[in-house]
Amino acid sequence: MKNKLYGSSILTTVILSYYLSYHFNRIQKQDL
């Protein structure tokens, strides 16, 4: 159970960081 929670936590972190970098790139492109 603990291992499953750890795995989903990593997945959430990866998705979150991917979404944030994508959102940040969009903001930078709008600035230019």
SVG drawing of the C-alpha trace seen along z (x, -y; Angstrom):
<svg xmlns="http://www.w3.org/2000/svg" viewBox="-2 -40 12 42">
<polyline fill="none" stroke="black" stroke-width="0.4" points="0.0,0.0 2.8,-2.4 4.7,-1.5 1.6,-2.3 1.1,-5.6 4.8,-6.5 4.4,-5.6 1.3,-7.7 3.1,-10.6 6.0,-10.4 3.4,-10.3 1.7,-13.4 5.0,-15.2 6.0,-14.4 2.6,-15.5 2.6,-18.7 6.2,-19.7 5.3,-18.9 2.2,-21.1 4.0,-23.9 6.9,-24.0 4.3,-23.9 2.4,-26.8 5.6,-28.7 6.7,-28.3 3.3,-29.6 3.7,-32.7 7.2,-33.3 5.9,-33.0 3.1,-35.5 5.7,-38.0 7.6,-37.9"/>
</svg>
